[in-house]
Amino acid sequence: MRYLCHHAVDMIKPGATVILHKAKIDMFKGSMRLAVDKWGRVEVTKDANFVVKEQNNLSLVEYELVNVLEE
């Protein structure tokens, strides 16, 4: 797994529409990171036909791993 490197981050500007292939979200120190596997790619594409719900920004939520003991 690799994280977006500088040239890929530079491609993604605010308002850009991207297509992610073979990508996932990893948790790191309570935050989300976009990871792309070695066969994956990031493509900038034409504008999408939808509006992003910015008030539902899950990257602002801090997550904590909790181990549950079963009895």
C-alpha positions in Angstrom: 0.0 0.0 0.0 1.2 3.5 -0.7 -0.2 6.8 0.2 -0.7 9.6 -2.3 2.7 11.1 -3.2 3.3 14.7 -3.9 2.6 14.6 -7.6 -0.7 12.9 -7.1 -1.7 15.3 -4.4 -0.8 18.2 -6.7 -3.2 16.8 -9.3 -6.2 17.0 -6.9 -7.3 20.6 -6.5 -10.4 21.9 -4.6 -13.5 21.2 -6.7 -11.7 18.6 -8.9 -13.4 15.4 -9.7 -11.2 12.3 -9.4 -11.6 8.6 -10.1 -9.8 6.3 -7.7 -8.9 2.7 -8.7 -7.7 0.2 -6.1 -7.8 2.7 -3.3 -9.0 2.5 0.3 -9.0 4.6 3.5 -6.6 3.7 6.3 -6.7 5.0 9.8 -3.5 6.6 11.2 -3.3 8.2 14.6 -7.1 8.8 14.6 -7.2 10.3 11.1 -8.1 9.0 7.7 -5.5 8.5 4.9 -6.2 7.7 1.3 -4.1 4.7 0.3 -3.6 3.4 -3.3 -2.2 -0.1 -3.8 0.6 -0.7 -6.3 -1.8 -1.4 -9.2 -4.1 1.5 -8.3 -4.2 4.9 -9.8 -5.7 8.4 -9.4 -7.3 10.1 -12.4 -8.6 13.6 -12.7 -11.7 13.6 -14.9 -14.4 16.0 -16.1 -16.8 17.6 -13.7 -19.3 15.3 -12.0 -23.0 15.8 -12.1 -23.6 15.9 -8.3 -22.9 18.1 -5.3 -20.7 16.9 -2.5 -22.3 17.0 1.0 -19.5 18.8 2.8 -21.3 18.9 6.1 -20.8 15.1 6.2 -17.0 15.3 6.3 -15.9 12.0 8.0 -12.3 13.0 7.9 -13.0 15.5 10.7 -14.2 12.7 13.0 -11.5 11.1 15.2 -11.8 7.4 15.5 -10.5 5.1 18.3 -10.1 1.4 18.1 -11.9 -0.3 21.0 -11.4 -4.0 21.8 -14.5 -5.7 23.0 -14.2 -8.7 25.3 -16.8 -11.4 24.7 -17.9 -13.3 27.7 
